[in-house]
Amino acid sequence: YLSMQGSGTTYAYSGETTEWEDILISKGITTKESVLLGKGLNPEDFIKKEEVQTEEAEEDKLDSYDIDALDELEDEEEFADSKMLDSYRQQRLQELKQQALRNRFGELIEIVKDEWIREVTECSNTCAVVVHLYENSLIECQIVDEAMKNLASRFRYIKFLKIKSTQAIENWPEKNLPTIFVYEKGALKFQMMTLNKVGGKTANVNDFEWFLASNGVIHDSELTENPRSLGDPKQVKKWNGSRRRSDDDDDDDVNEDSD
């Protein structure tokens, strides 16, 4: 502290050096430590603080740089020997890698039998693969196709494929269609045959999203519960049953009208 004689006022040294002191330090005539000691200050208290402030300033600067800008910083004397720069470069590279993985696909792709091992089994070692076995004549398969196109565009880290059922598995019963296989880590994780679990012919994209999210395939769905859920599982079952009966009644009405 600096005391003004007769005034009763004291001033605290901030640890900052004057322009003249900076000149002396830069010319090697004195050191920052000597200047601070001359002011009755502990150099460690201020030098450590300055190091932290400098590090924080570097972090703020690096946070806004992409990988190319970080590479250019190597030529700057300030970062010539900076471990922080290397750390940020590795962090950015990892972020870019993760971003690339999350945007690998984006569309529903049709494959043929000869491509199954490469496109499904082997690829599932690095991502989830959802495969739709279909036949063009079935409206239920058309429903799955439309839902998968939507999901593929939103969840690009998942690979969505389709294949004619007879190409995938010889003599696969049409009664099992549409069939959905989900592969992970080189093996079949689970499957779904027909649309009974997701609402039948009334199934929509939300039903398929919930089905995949609840089975751990979609990790970032905004759905927090089954879109068809009414709360009590018994009520849901009852509601589904009454809806099926209603659909059957409607079909009967159509048949009677046609008669």
C-alpha positions in Angstrom: 0.0 0.0 0.0 1.1 3.5 -0.8 0.2 6.1 2.0 -0.2 9.8 1.2 1.5 11.6 4.0 -0.9 13.8 6.0 -3.9 12.8 4.0 -4.8 9.6 5.9 -5.5 8.0 2.5 -3.9 4.7 1.4 -3.8 3.3 -2.2 -3.4 -0.4 -3.1 -0.8 -1.2 -5.7 -2.5 -3.1 -8.6 0.6 -4.9 -9.7 0.5 -3.2 -13.1 3.7 -1.7 -14.3 4.2 1.8 -15.7 5.3 2.4 -19.3 8.8 3.3 -18.1 9.0 0.1 -16.1 7.9 -1.9 -19.1 10.7 -0.4 -21.2 13.3 -1.3 -18.5 11.9 -4.8 -18.3 12.0 -5.2 -22.1 15.6 -4.1 -22.3 16.6 -6.5 -19.6 17.6 -3.8 -17.2 15.2 -5.1 -14.6 12.6 -7.8 -14.2 8.9 -7.8 -13.4 9.6 -9.6 -10.1 12.1 -6.8 -9.1 9.6 -4.1 -9.9 6.9 -5.7 -7.9 9.3 -6.4 -5.0 10.3 -2.7 -5.1 6.6 -1.9 -4.6 6.4 -4.2 -1.6 4.4 -6.8 -3.4 4.7 -10.5 -3.7 5.5 -11.2 -7.4 3.8 -14.7 -7.2 0.5 -13.2 -6.3 0.4 -11.1 -9.5 2.4 -13.2 -12.0 0.1 -16.2 -11.4 -2.9 -14.0 -11.8 -1.6 -12.7 -15.1 -0.8 -16.2 -16.3 -4.4 -17.2 -15.6 -5.8 -14.1 -17.4 -3.5 -14.8 -20.4 -4.6 -18.4 -20.5 -8.3 -17.4 -20.4 -7.7 -14.8 -23.1 -6.1 -17.5 -25.3 -9.0 -19.8 -24.7 -11.6 -17.2 -25.6 -9.7 -16.5 -28.8 -9.3 -20.2 -29.7 -13.0 -21.0 -29.0 -14.0 -19.0 -32.1 -11.5 -20.5 -34.5 -12.1 -23.4 -36.9 -9.5 -26.0 -37.8 -7.9 -23.9 -40.6 -7.6 -20.8 -38.5 -6.0 -22.9 -35.7 -3.4 -24.2 -38.2 -2.6 -20.6 -39.2 -2.0 -19.7 -35.6 1.1 -21.8 -35.6 2.9 -19.0 -37.4 2.1 -16.5 -34.7 4.7 -16.0 -32.0 2.0 -16.0 -29.3 1.2 -19.6 -30.1 4.5 -20.9 -31.4 4.9 -23.3 -28.5 1.4 -23.6 -27.2 0.1 -26.9 -25.8 -3.3 -25.2 -25.6 -3.3 -24.8 -29.4 -2.5 -28.5 -29.9 -5.3 -29.3 -27.5 -7.8 -27.1 -29.3 -6.8 -28.5 -32.7 -7.4 -32.1 -31.5 -10.7 -31.0 -30.0 -11.8 -29.4 -33.3 -10.8 -32.5 -35.3 -12.8 -34.7 -32.9 -15.8 -32.4 -33.3 -15.5 -32.5 -37.1 -15.3 -36.3 -37.0 -18.4 -36.6 -34.8 -20.3 -34.2 -37.0 -19.3 -36.2 -40.1 -20.5 -39.4 -38.4 -23.8 -37.8 -37.5 -24.4 -36.7 -41.1 -23.2 -39.8 -42.9 -26.4 -40.8 -44.7 -29.7 -38.9 -45.0 -31.8 -40.9 -47.4 -33.5 -44.3 -47.8 -31.3 -46.4 -50.1 -32.4 -49.5 -51.9 -30.0 -52.5 -52.1 -29.9 -55.9 -53.7 -29.0 -59.3 -52.3 -25.3 -59.2 -53.3 -24.9 -55.9 -51.3 -26.3 -57.2 -48.0 -23.1 -58.2 -46.3 -21.3 -55.0 -47.1 -24.2 -52.5 -46.7 -25.9 -54.2 -43.7 -23.7 -56.6 -41.7 -20.4 -54.9 -42.1 -21.7 -51.4 -42.0 -23.6 -52.1 -38.7 -20.2 -52.3 -37.0 -20.0 -48.5 -37.2 -23.7 -47.4 -37.1 -27.2 -48.7 -36.7 -28.7 -50.1 -39.9 -32.5 -50.3 -40.4 -33.6 -52.5 -43.2 -37.1 -52.7 -44.7 -38.1 -55.9 -46.5 -41.0 -54.9 -48.8 -43.2 -55.7 -51.7 -44.6 -52.9 -53.9 -48.1 -54.3 -53.9 -48.6 -53.8 -50.2 -49.9 -50.5 -48.9 -48.3 -51.2 -45.5 -44.9 -51.3 -47.2 -45.6 -47.9 -48.8 -46.4 -46.5 -45.4 -43.0 -47.8 -44.0 -41.2 -46.3 -47.0 -42.6 -42.9 -46.5 -41.8 -43.0 -42.7 -38.3 -44.1 -43.3 -37.6 -41.4 -45.9 -38.6 -38.8 -43.2 -36.6 -40.4 -40.5 -33.5 -40.9 -42.7 -33.5 -37.1 -43.5 -33.6 -36.2 -39.8 -31.5 -38.9 -38.1 -28.6 -39.0 -40.5 -26.3 -41.1 -38.3 -28.6 -44.1 -38.9 -28.5 -46.0 -42.2 -31.9 -46.7 -43.6 -32.2 -49.4 -46.4 -34.9 -51.2 -48.3 -34.8 -54.5 -50.2 -37.3 -56.7 -52.0 -38.3 -59.4 -49.5 -37.7 -62.2 -52.0 -34.2 -60.9 -52.7 -33.3 -60.7 -49.0 -34.7 -64.0 -47.9 -35.9 -66.7 -50.4 -39.6 -67.6 -49.9 -40.1 -65.0 -47.1 -43.9 -65.1 -46.4 -45.8 -62.1 -47.6 -47.9 -62.3 -44.4 -44.7 -61.2 -42.5 -44.5 -57.9 -44.5 -43.5 -55.3 -44.0 -40.6 -56.6 -42.1 -38.0 -54.4 -40.4 -34.6 -55.7 -39.3 -32.3 -53.6 -37.2 -28.6 -54.4 -37.2 -25.9 -53.2 -34.8 -22.3 -54.4 -34.2 -22.5 -56.9 -37.0 -25.6 -58.7 -35.9 -29.4 -58.6 -35.8 -30.5 -56.5 -32.8 -34.2 -56.9 -33.2 -37.0 -57.2 -35.8 -40.6 -56.2 -36.4 -42.9 -58.1 -38.7 -46.1 -56.4 -39.9 -47.3 -53.1 -38.5 -49.4 -54.5 -35.6 -47.0 -53.0 -33.0 -47.2 -49.5 -34.5 -50.8 -49.0 -35.4 -51.3 -51.1 -38.6 -52.4 -49.1 -41.6 -52.9 -46.0 -39.5 -49.2 -46.0 -38.6 -47.3 -42.7 -39.2 -43.8 -41.4 -38.9 -44.2 -40.7 -35.2 -45.0 -44.3 -34.5 -41.9 -45.5 -36.3 -39.8 -42.9 -34.5 -41.0 -44.0 -31.1 -40.5 -47.6 -32.0 -36.8 -47.0 -32.9 -36.2 -44.6 -30.1 -37.7 -46.9 -27.4 -35.4 -49.7 -28.8 -32.3 -47.5 -28.5 -31.7 -46.9 -32.2 -32.7 -43.2 -32.3 -30.8 -41.3 -29.5 -32.1 -37.8 -29.9 -35.8 -38.0 -30.5 -38.0 -35.2 -29.1 -40.8 -37.8 -28.4 -41.0 -38.4 -24.6 -43.8 -41.0 -24.8 -45.6 -43.3 -27.1 -47.7 -41.1 -29.4 -50.5 -43.6 -29.2 -50.4 -43.9 -25.4 -53.4 -42.9 -23.3 -51.7 -43.5 -20.0 -52.9 -46.8 -18.6 -51.5 -49.8 -20.6 -54.9 -51.5 -20.2 -56.7 -48.5 -21.7 -54.2 -48.4 -24.6 -54.9 -52.1 -25.3 -58.7 -51.5 -25.0 -58.5 -48.4 -27.2 -56.5 -50.3 -29.8 -59.0 -53.2 -29.7 -62.0 -50.9 -30.0 -60.4 -49.1 -32.9 -59.7 -52.4 -34.7 -63.4 -53.4 -34.2 -64.4 -50.1 -35.5 -62.2 -50.5 -38.6 -63.8 -54.0 -39.1 -67.3 -52.5 -38.8 -66.4 -49.9 -41.3 -65.2 -52.6 -43.7 -68.4 -54.5 -43.1 -70.4 -51.3 -44.0 -68.4 -51.0 -47.2 -69.1 -54.6 -48.1 -72.8 -54.2 -47.4 -73.0 -51.0 -49.5 -71.2 -52.8 -52.3 -73.8 -55.6 -52.1 
